Amino acid sequence: MRKSSGLMFCLLVLLASGTSPAIYPEKCASQKRAAAKSADGDMLETLLAAEKEFWEAWKNKEPEAFRSNVRDDGFFYGEYGMTPKAKIYEEMVQAVNSCTVNSYSLEDARVVSLDANTALLLYVAHQNATCGGEPVEPVMNGVSAYVKQDGRWINVMRSEVPAKNLHKASLSAEIPAASSR
């Protein structure tokens, strides 16, 4: 019913605007794609801002973000396997004390919307930082899973791996543009 109501509304708007009946389906499909792209852009902006909270917390030596922005059953997945939230927080307390972050940037971000309340954020992170006096990997490929809970996007899984393809550390060519389901 909702699908036909949406189509009817679209057709009425097009008819009122004087658009030719022969292009109704194409025009409606185009408007639907534009609305989905806008929603994906909004989601990308929102999730990227949420992800940057972790990076800013690391840079500014504020580990509390790793407690308040990760769901209780959340975890980090990396080369040593899964690290639960409590351990993530402990490790970040140590990291903020031993690391100096000069700069970072998150680039080539993409969102994969799994449903209205679940999405993956993929990105390439460029970082200029040292931990324990040693330089960290300068380019990382990252992915985070977010769920919308109580009106707020919250992280349930984060993962970052060193980019082995430094000259090609870009998601642009490998991952299609964001899509909604």
N, C-alpha and C positions, 0 to 999 in steps of 0.2 A: 504493500500500500504506500509506504513512504517513497519507494523508488518511483512509482507512477506519479505521486504527488509532486516530487521534485522535477520530473520530466514535464509535467503539465505546467508547473510554475515557470520553468525555463521556456517552454513554448509560448506561454502567454506574454512573458517579458519580450521575447523576440518578435512576436506578432505586434505588440504595442509599439515596438521600436521601428517597425516597418521593414524588418528583415525578410527576405524572400523565403517562402515555405520550403523551397527545395534545399536550403542549407540549414534548416533547423537542427537535424541530428549532429552535423559537424560543428555547428556553433555551440550547441549544448555540451558536446564532448570537449570542445576547446575550453569552455568556461569551467567545466568540471576539473580538467587537467590544471588550469590556472589556479583554481581554489586549492587543489591538492598540493601544488607546488608552493603556494603561499603558506599553507599549514605546515608543510615540511620545513620551509625556511624558518618559520616561527619555532618549530620544535628544535631545529638545529641550533638556533640562537640561544634558546633556553638551556639545552643540554650542554652546549659549549661553555656557557656561563657557569653552570654547575660544575663542570670538569675543571674549569680554571680556578674554582675555589680550592681544589686540592693543590694545584700548582702554586697558587698564591700562599697557601698555608705553609707549604714546604719552604718557599722563598722567604717568607716573613717569620719563620720559626714559630708557627702557631698550630701545633698538632691537633688541637681540639676539633678542627674540621674533619679529621679522619674518624672521629667518634660520632659527631653530630650529623654528618652527611652520608653515612653508610648505614644501611638497614642492619638490624641486629643479626640477621643470618647472612649478611654480606661477607664477601671474601676477596682477597687478591689472588690472582692465579699467575704464577711465574715459573721460572726455571726450577724452583724447588717444590712445585706443586701448589696446593691451596693453603692460603694463610687466612685464618678466621679473623673477624673484626677485632677482637680483643688483642690479638697478636699484632695486627696491622698498627693499632694505636701505639703499642709498646715500641714497635720498630720505628714509627714516625717520631716518637719522643726522642729516641736515640739519634735519628737522622737529622732532625732539626738542630740538634746540638753539635753534630759532627760535619754538617754540610754547609757550604756557602753557595747560594744560587745567585749568579751574576745576572742572568737573563734566561728567558725561555720564550718559545712561541709554539702555538698549536696551529698547524696548517693542514690543508687538504682534508678538512673535516667532512664527514658524511654521516647521515643518519639512516638507519634501517629501522623503519617503524614496523614492529611485529603486531601491534594492535594499538588501540587508542591510549593504552596505559602502560605500554612496554616498548622500549626502543634500545637499539644499540648505537653507540657513538664511536666512530672510528676516526683516527687522526694520526698525523705525524708530528711528533714533538721534537723541536730543536732546543737543546739546552746547553748552557755554558755554566757548569757547576763543578764543584769538587766536594768529595766526601772523604773525611779522614786524610785530607791533603792530596788525594789522588783525583784526577779528572774522571768524571762520569762519562758514559757513552754519549756522544754529542747528538745522535739522532735515534729516536725510539719510535716504534710503531705501537700505537695504543688502541685499546678498545675498552669501553665501559658499557655495562648493561644498567639501564635505569628503569624504574617502575614509578608510576604516579600513585602516591599514597597520601591520603588526606589532602588532596589538592596540590601536593608538592612532589617534584621529581626527586627521587632518592636513589643513590647508587646501591646496587646489589652485587656487582662484580667489576673489578678493574684488572687490567693486564697491560703490561708494557714489555716489549722485547726489543733488544738492540736491532736497528735496521742494518742488515747485512749488505743491502743494495744501496749504499749511500748515494751513488750518483742517480739512482732511480727511486729514492725514498719518497714516493708520491702515490697516493691512492687514486688520483684522478683517472689514470688510464685503466686501472684494474677493477674499480668498483663503479657500477652505474650510479647515476644520480639518485638521490633519495626517493623513496616511494612509500606511499601509504597503502594500507590494505583496508 
